[in-house]
């Protein structure tokens, strides 16, 4: 598949990456602090589909929200702006972590525009520990490093557990870094740590489209029991686990995840 990245004008401008391919359209959504590149290994394996990935506002190569008003509702509108820019009437939505939380709201609000939904390893709501953790992070000044050699080794996933080795992590790090006047910084607006992460539980019954809830076998974010609990609250959902994967399923097991996605999207 050939990659093509382009900007969607607006306030803020958004970045979209097409991965080529022909077939039914699939929009891929990343988690908090991620970007479209995190789908680089999984998207090309979606043979028979037309995958594209979005950088949410405040992430990757998309613009930052001028008011710093990040939240699920704003990200939902990013998804629909991406749909319009891609010229899609109806599409499949595949989303990981925070992106999966956003996809639940999108399905409840714009369900007629979706064919199927795949929601991967996400929190239904922030617990007190997570809320406190992000609140503290939001009070810290965003770090700036003098050189690429200084910033790349500092790249970590959150949570940190992964099947990737340090070489693979460094590859992803290179796509999460931007140049600033005094050196190098991360490609994310630090105000994202103040994101409004409303509980998804009231929205689960409104998700009418066929849905696959995916969890990583070793994830400490979504267990098999939690995935089953979420699926039971939806009218038309099933569950799949990805063996050996931690929370970052698209990075840990792209081939296995692509097989689960493709099988579900093609199922009757």
NUKOLDO-187603 format. One record per residue (C-alpha): x, y, z; residue in one letter. Coordinates in Angstrom, 2 decimals, decimal comma, padded with zeros to 5 digits. Example, Ala and Ser with C-alpha at 12.3 -4.5 7.8 and 13.67 -1.06 7.14 Angstrom:
<atoms>
east = 012,30; north = -004,50; up = 007,80; type = A .
east = 013,67; north = -001,06; up = 007,14; type = S .
</atoms>
This chain:
<atoms>
east = 000,00; north = 000,00; up = 000,00; type = X .
east = 001,16; north = 003,54; up = -000,78; type = X .
east = 000,97; north = 006,13; up = 002,02; type = X .
east = -000,40; north = 009,62; up = 001,38; type = X .
east = -000,72; north = 012,25; up = 004,10; type = X .
east = -002,74; north = 015,43; up = 003,57; type = X .
east = -004,26; north = 018,25; up = 005,60; type = X .
east = -007,96; north = 018,90; up = 006,16; type = X .
east = -008,46; north = 022,68; up = 006,42; type = X .
east = -010,39; north = 024,06; up = 009,36; type = X .
east = -009,93; north = 025,19; up = 012,93; type = X .
east = -007,82; north = 023,37; up = 013,83; type = X .
east = -006,51; north = 021,75; up = 010,62; type = X .
east = -006,39; north = 017,96; up = 010,74; type = X .
east = -003,92; north = 015,50; up = 009,27; type = X .
east = -005,10; north = 012,34; up = 007,49; type = X .
east = -003,06; north = 009,45; up = 006,13; type = X .
east = -004,34; north = 007,22; up = 003,34; type = X .
east = -002,78; north = 003,78; up = 003,14; type = X .
east = -004,04; north = 002,97; up = -000,36; type = X .
east = -006,03; north = -000,14; up = -001,11; type = X .
east = -009,45; north = -000,65; up = -002,64; type = X .
east = -012,65; north = -001,80; up = -001,02; type = X .
east = -014,92; north = -000,66; up = 001,77; type = X .
east = -013,55; north = 002,41; up = 003,60; type = X .
east = -012,09; north = 002,03; up = 007,09; type = X .
east = -011,11; north = 004,94; up = 009,36; type = X .
east = -008,49; north = 004,15; up = 012,00; type = X .
east = -008,28; north = 006,12; up = 015,27; type = X .
east = -005,32; north = 006,24; up = 017,67; type = X .
east = -005,17; north = 006,66; up = 021,44; type = X .
east = -004,16; north = 009,59; up = 023,65; type = X .
east = -000,69; north = 010,83; up = 022,70; type = X .
east = -000,55; north = 008,69; up = 019,56; type = X .
east = -000,98; north = 009,49; up = 015,89; type = X .
east = -001,77; north = 007,91; up = 012,51; type = X .
east = 001,69; north = 006,35; up = 012,26; type = X .
east = 000,75; north = 003,90; up = 014,99; type = X .
east = -001,37; north = 002,10; up = 012,36; type = X .
east = 001,54; north = 001,81; up = 009,91; type = X .
east = 002,06; north = -001,93; up = 010,46; type = X .
east = -001,60; north = -002,93; up = 010,78; type = X .
east = -003,27; north = -000,86; up = 008,02; type = X .
east = -001,39; north = -002,40; up = 005,06; type = X .
east = -002,62; north = -005,83; up = 006,18; type = X .
east = -006,28; north = -004,85; up = 005,73; type = X .
east = -006,42; north = -006,30; up = 002,21; type = X .
east = -009,65; north = -005,64; up = 000,36; type = X .
east = -010,34; north = -002,43; up = 002,29; type = X .
east = -009,47; north = 001,25; up = 001,90; type = X .
east = -007,90; north = 002,27; up = 005,24; type = X .
east = -007,11; north = 005,81; up = 006,33; type = X .
east = -005,94; north = 007,10; up = 009,72; type = X .
east = -006,65; north = 010,38; up = 011,49; type = X .
east = -004,45; north = 012,48; up = 013,74; type = X .
east = -006,87; north = 013,89; up = 016,33; type = X .
east = -006,52; north = 017,61; up = 017,10; type = X .
east = -003,58; north = 018,21; up = 019,40; type = X .
east = -001,83; north = 015,07; up = 018,11; type = X .
east = 000,67; north = 014,22; up = 015,39; type = X .
east = 000,60; north = 016,63; up = 012,47; type = X .
east = -002,88; north = 018,02; up = 013,20; type = X .
east = -003,29; north = 021,52; up = 014,61; type = X .
east = -003,80; north = 022,22; up = 018,28; type = X .
east = -007,11; north = 023,43; up = 019,62; type = X .
east = -006,64; north = 027,20; up = 020,08; type = X .
east = -008,73; north = 027,16; up = 023,25; type = X .
east = -007,27; north = 023,92; up = 024,62; type = X .
east = -010,81; north = 022,56; up = 024,87; type = X .
east = -010,08; north = 018,88; up = 024,31; type = X .
east = -012,73; north = 016,28; up = 024,97; type = X .
east = -014,73; north = 013,43; up = 023,50; type = X .
east = -017,23; north = 015,72; up = 021,75; type = X .
east = -014,47; north = 017,67; up = 019,97; type = X .
east = -012,79; north = 014,44; up = 018,86; type = X .
east = -016,12; north = 013,12; up = 017,55; type = X .
east = -016,34; north = 016,16; up = 015,29; type = X .
east = -012,77; north = 015,48; up = 014,12; type = X .
east = -013,92; north = 012,03; up = 013,00; type = X .
east = -016,79; north = 013,44; up = 011,00; type = X .
east = -014,59; north = 016,11; up = 009,43; type = X .
east = -012,27; north = 013,29; up = 008,35; type = X .
east = -015,19; north = 011,35; up = 006,87; type = X .
east = -016,28; north = 014,34; up = 004,84; type = X .
east = -012,73; north = 015,09; up = 003,64; type = X .
east = -012,37; north = 011,49; up = 002,49; type = X .
east = -015,67; north = 011,69; up = 000,62; type = X .
east = -017,20; north = 008,74; up = 002,46; type = X .
east = -020,95; north = 008,40; up = 003,05; type = X .
east = -020,70; north = 005,25; up = 005,18; type = X .
east = -017,61; north = 003,56; up = 006,53; type = X .
east = -016,17; north = 001,17; up = 009,09; type = X .
east = -014,61; north = 002,68; up = 012,22; type = X .
east = -011,67; north = 000,94; up = 013,93; type = X .
east = -010,33; north = 002,63; up = 017,05; type = X .
east = -007,88; north = 002,01; up = 019,87; type = X .
east = -007,83; north = 003,22; up = 023,49; type = X .
east = -009,03; north = 006,86; up = 023,74; type = X .
east = -009,97; north = 006,64; up = 020,06; type = X .
east = -012,21; north = 003,68; up = 020,93; type = X .
east = -013,89; north = 005,78; up = 023,61; type = X .
east = -014,49; north = 008,48; up = 020,97; type = X .
east = -015,84; north = 005,87; up = 018,56; type = X .
east = -018,54; north = 004,88; up = 021,05; type = X .
east = -019,84; north = 008,46; up = 021,10; type = X .
east = -019,55; north = 008,71; up = 017,33; type = X .
east = -021,59; north = 005,52; up = 016,89; type = X .
east = -024,26; north = 006,83; up = 019,24; type = X .
east = -024,46; north = 010,20; up = 017,51; type = X .
east = -023,83; north = 009,30; up = 013,87; type = X .
east = -024,64; north = 005,60; up = 013,75; type = X .
east = -026,31; north = 005,88; up = 010,35; type = X .
east = -022,91; north = 006,74; up = 008,87; type = X .
east = -021,25; north = 003,57; up = 010,17; type = X .
east = -021,23; north = 000,06; up = 008,79; type = X .
east = -019,35; north = -001,64; up = 011,61; type = X .
east = -017,31; north = -000,65; up = 014,64; type = X .
east = -014,20; north = -002,21; up = 016,16; type = X .
east = -013,31; north = -000,78; up = 019,61; type = X .
east = -009,91; north = -001,92; up = 020,89; type = X .
east = -008,74; north = -002,09; up = 024,51; type = X .
east = -010,16; north = 001,03; up = 026,14; type = X .
east = -011,35; north = 002,39; up = 029,45; type = X .
east = -015,09; north = 002,85; up = 029,78; type = X .
east = -014,33; north = 005,62; up = 032,26; type = X .
east = -011,40; north = 007,11; up = 034,17; type = X .
east = -011,03; north = 005,86; up = 037,72; type = X .
east = -009,84; north = 008,22; up = 040,45; type = X .
east = -006,26; north = 007,06; up = 039,99; type = X .
east = -006,21; north = 007,85; up = 036,26; type = X .
east = -007,94; north = 011,19; up = 036,72; type = X .
east = -005,40; north = 012,22; up = 039,38; type = X .
east = -002,48; north = 010,99; up = 037,25; type = X .
east = -003,49; north = 013,08; up = 034,24; type = X .
east = -004,30; north = 016,10; up = 036,37; type = X .
east = -000,78; north = 016,03; up = 037,82; type = X .
east = 000,80; north = 015,54; up = 034,36; type = X .
east = -001,12; north = 018,54; up = 033,05; type = X .
east = 000,53; north = 020,78; up = 035,64; type = X .
east = 004,04; north = 019,91; up = 034,47; type = X .
east = 005,64; north = 022,05; up = 031,76; type = X .
east = 006,06; north = 020,17; up = 028,48; type = X .
east = 009,68; north = 018,98; up = 028,26; type = X .
east = 012,05; north = 020,20; up = 025,54; type = X .
east = 015,26; north = 018,32; up = 024,70; type = X .
east = 018,35; north = 019,81; up = 023,02; type = X .
east = 018,91; north = 017,02; up = 020,47; type = X .
east = 017,20; north = 014,05; up = 018,82; type = X .
east = 019,68; north = 011,81; up = 020,61; type = X .
east = 018,40; north = 013,17; up = 023,92; type = X .
east = 014,66; north = 012,85; up = 023,23; type = X .
east = 014,34; north = 009,52; up = 021,39; type = X .
east = 015,41; north = 007,30; up = 024,34; type = X .
east = 012,84; north = 009,09; up = 026,55; type = X .
east = 009,95; north = 007,78; up = 024,46; type = X .
east = 007,67; north = 005,48; up = 026,46; type = X .
east = 004,24; north = 004,02; up = 025,92; type = X .
east = 001,50; north = 004,54; up = 028,52; type = X .
east = 001,04; north = 002,05; up = 030,03; type = X .
east = 004,64; north = 000,99; up = 029,29; type = X .
east = 004,18; north = -002,76; up = 028,82; type = X .
east = 004,66; north = -003,84; up = 025,20; type = X .
east = 005,94; north = -006,65; up = 022,99; type = X .
east = 008,11; north = -004,13; up = 021,10; type = X .
east = 011,85; north = -003,97; up = 021,66; type = X .
east = 013,75; north = -000,70; up = 022,07; type = X .
east = 014,63; north = -000,52; up = 018,37; type = X .
east = 010,95; north = -000,66; up = 017,42; type = X .
east = 010,06; north = 001,90; up = 020,08; type = X .
east = 012,69; north = 004,26; up = 018,67; type = X .
east = 011,07; north = 003,92; up = 015,23; type = X .
east = 007,74; north = 005,07; up = 016,63; type = X .
east = 009,45; north = 007,80; up = 018,65; type = X .
east = 010,74; north = 009,45; up = 015,48; type = X .
east = 007,14; north = 010,04; up = 014,40; type = X .
east = 006,15; north = 011,56; up = 017,74; type = X .
east = 008,76; north = 014,35; up = 017,77; type = X .
east = 008,64; north = 017,91; up = 016,43; type = X .
east = 011,30; north = 020,59; up = 016,17; type = X .
east = 010,78; north = 023,69; up = 018,32; type = X .
east = 012,94; north = 026,85; up = 018,58; type = X .
east = 014,87; north = 025,54; up = 021,57; type = X .
east = 015,24; north = 021,93; up = 020,48; type = X .
east = 012,87; north = 018,98; up = 020,18; type = X .
east = 009,52; north = 018,21; up = 021,85; type = X .
east = 006,71; north = 015,70; up = 021,60; type = X .
east = 004,04; north = 016,00; up = 018,90; type = X .
east = 001,18; north = 016,58; up = 021,30; type = X .
east = -000,41; north = 019,52; up = 023,04; type = X .
east = 000,34; north = 019,14; up = 026,76; type = X .
east = -003,17; north = 020,44; up = 027,49; type = X .
east = -004,42; north = 017,03; up = 026,32; type = X .
east = -003,71; north = 015,84; up = 029,85; type = X .
east = -006,75; north = 017,90; up = 030,85; type = X .
east = -008,96; north = 015,94; up = 028,41; type = X .
east = -012,57; north = 015,52; up = 029,51; type = X .
east = -013,03; north = 011,74; up = 029,51; type = X .
east = -016,70; north = 011,22; up = 030,28; type = X .
east = -017,97; north = 007,75; up = 031,19; type = X .
east = -019,03; north = 005,72; up = 028,15; type = X .
east = -021,38; north = 003,46; up = 030,08; type = X .
east = -024,58; north = 005,47; up = 029,39; type = X .
east = -023,73; north = 005,39; up = 025,69; type = X .
east = -023,21; north = 001,66; up = 025,20; type = X .
east = -026,92; north = 000,83; up = 024,69; type = X .
east = -027,12; north = 003,47; up = 021,93; type = X .
east = -024,50; north = 001,73; up = 019,78; type = X .
east = -026,72; north = -000,04; up = 017,27; type = X .
east = -024,12; north = -000,98; up = 014,63; type = X .
east = -022,47; north = -004,43; up = 014,74; type = X .
east = -019,50; north = -004,03; up = 017,08; type = X .
east = -016,37; north = -006,00; up = 017,94; type = X .
east = -014,76; north = -005,33; up = 021,31; type = X .
east = -011,08; north = -006,32; up = 021,21; type = X .
east = -008,78; north = -006,68; up = 024,21; type = X .
east = -005,11; north = -007,58; up = 024,58; type = X .
east = -004,63; north = -010,83; up = 026,47; type = X .
east = -002,03; north = -009,21; up = 028,77; type = X .
east = -003,61; north = -005,75; up = 028,93; type = X .
east = -004,07; north = -004,08; up = 032,29; type = X .
east = -006,54; north = -001,60; up = 030,75; type = X .
east = -009,24; north = -003,98; up = 029,50; type = X .
east = -009,54; north = -007,58; up = 030,66; type = X .
east = -011,55; north = -010,35; up = 029,03; type = X .
east = -014,22; north = -009,92; up = 031,71; type = X .
east = -014,40; north = -006,15; up = 031,17; type = X .
east = -014,65; north = -006,60; up = 027,41; type = X .
east = -017,51; north = -009,06; up = 027,89; type = X .
east = -019,24; north = -006,64; up = 030,26; type = X .
east = -019,06; north = -003,85; up = 027,68; type = X .
east = -020,30; north = -006,11; up = 024,88; type = X .
east = -023,24; north = -007,24; up = 027,01; type = X .
east = -024,40; north = -003,62; up = 027,31; type = X .
east = -024,54; north = -003,20; up = 023,52; type = X .
east = -027,37; north = -004,49; up = 021,33; type = X .
east = -025,11; north = -006,20; up = 018,77; type = X .
east = -021,57; north = -006,81; up = 020,00; type = X .
east = -019,08; north = -009,62; up = 020,30; type = X .
east = -015,62; north = -009,99; up = 021,85; type = X .
east = -012,19; north = -011,03; up = 020,59; type = X .
east = -008,91; north = -011,34; up = 022,47; type = X .
east = -005,46; north = -010,95; up = 020,91; type = X .
east = -003,04; north = -013,49; up = 022,38; type = X .
east = 000,16; north = -012,12; up = 023,91; type = X .
east = -000,71; north = -008,46; up = 023,34; type = X .
east = -000,67; north = -005,79; up = 026,01; type = X .
east = -002,77; north = -002,61; up = 025,83; type = X .
east = -001,10; north = -001,30; up = 022,66; type = X .
east = -002,60; north = -004,00; up = 020,44; type = X .
east = -002,01; north = -002,26; up = 017,05; type = X .
east = 001,71; north = -002,04; up = 017,91; type = X .
east = 002,13; north = -005,37; up = 019,68; type = X .
east = 000,24; north = -007,64; up = 017,30; type = X .
east = -000,58; north = -005,84; up = 014,02; type = X .
east = -000,95; north = -009,04; up = 011,99; type = X .
east = -003,24; north = -010,76; up = 014,47; type = X .
east = -005,28; north = -007,60; up = 014,94; type = X .
east = -005,64; north = -007,07; up = 011,19; type = X .
east = -006,91; north = -010,65; up = 010,84; type = X .
east = -009,50; north = -010,09; up = 013,59; type = X .
east = -010,60; north = -006,78; up = 012,06; type = X .
east = -010,85; north = -008,14; up = 008,52; type = X .
east = -012,74; north = -011,24; up = 009,63; type = X .
east = -015,27; north = -009,18; up = 011,54; type = X .
east = -015,79; north = -006,56; up = 008,84; type = X .
east = -016,40; north = -009,31; up = 006,26; type = X .
east = -018,68; north = -011,42; up = 008,49; type = X .
east = -022,38; north = -011,69; up = 007,77; type = X .
</atoms>
